[in-house]
Amino acid sequence: MPIFRRKATDPVGQPGEWYYCVRHHKVEEGPECRAADRLGPYASREEAAHALETAEKRNEAWDAQDRRADDAD
């Protein structure tokens, strides 16, 4: 039995919070899909629509930071 169970009356998400579902490749207002399948929250629909590009840029920056740290050692 799950420790935490969501009731049918619990809200699905918050209006104004936007997510991008990587499983369904769609923008959602409020979380509709499970957390493992979504990126966000974002402040706008537009930001959520560009979630994959944002994640790619962040990953590249983190990789560059790791390379600089390795070079410093």
N, C-alpha and C positions, 0 to 999 in steps of 0.2 A: 504494500500500500504506500503511495507517495506521501511524503511528509507534508509537502505543500500542494494543495490542490486548488486550482482556479475554479471559482463558481461561475455558473452560466450568466450570472448577473454582473460579474466583474467587467469593467470596461476593457476593451481590447487595446486601446491606446489613447494617447492624448492628442486632441486636435492641435495642429500646428507643429507636431513632431513628424519629420519625414524620414523614411528608411528606404534602403534599396535592397531588394531580395535577390541574392545571387542565384538562388535555385530557379525562380520564376522569371528573372530578368525584368523586374518591374519596380516602379516606385510605389510606396505605400504611405498613406497618412496614418500615423499610429502603427505600432507593430502588429502586423497580421500574421506573419510567418514566424517560425521559431527563431530564437536568438542566434543559433549557429548558422542560420541561412541568411542573415541580414547584416547590413552595414548601417550605422547611424547611431543616434539620431542626428539629423541635419536640420538647420533652421528653415530651409525652404525646399520646395519641390525641385527647383533648379539644381541646388547643391546635391540633393539625393540622386538626381538623374546623372550627375557626373561623379558618382561615388567611386566607380572603378578607376577612373583617371586620377582622382585624388589619392586613392590607395596606392596606385602605381608610383606616383610622384613621391609619396611619403616613403615607400619601400626603397626607391632609388636613393633618396636622401639618407636614409638609415644605413643602407649598404655602403654609401660613400663615407659616412661617419665611421663605420666599423673599419673600413680600409685605412682611413687616416689614423685611427687608434692602433691598428696593427702595425702600421708603418712607424709610429712613434715608439713602439716597444722595441 
